[in-house]
Amino acid sequence: MQTTCSHIQELTTLQVADEHVCEECIKQHGTWVHLRTCQTCGVTLCCDDSPMKHMTAHYHETSHPVISSAEPGERWLWCYPDKVFAEY
């Protein structure tokens, strides 16, 4: 794994999506484009290309710093506070 900031370096295991849905969009009968998984708590929510941008809202509410793509075949991490992208 390429590590480029302390938040990403601190990860010892990766959280993976239990289901391939945005939990908040489901509650609100919304739609999503792509999914991201929080590496602190494991919640899977929609990306910034989605209408509600639930994962970024989750970051602002919780300060959980690192997310991963929950999309099949994508293997990358994003650190919100450091604005760092890392493939693994």
Number of C-alpha atoms within 10 A of each C-alpha: 11 12 16 13 15 10 18 22 11 9 13 7 7 14 18 17 20 11 10 15 18 24 15 19 18 12 8 9 7 13 15 20 12 18 25 28 26 25 23 15 11 16 20 28 30 27 22 17 11 17 13 18 19 22 23 19 15 16 16 12 9 11 13 18 19 23 29 25 21 25 14 8 7 11 13 16 24 21 20 17 13 14 10 15 18 16 12 9
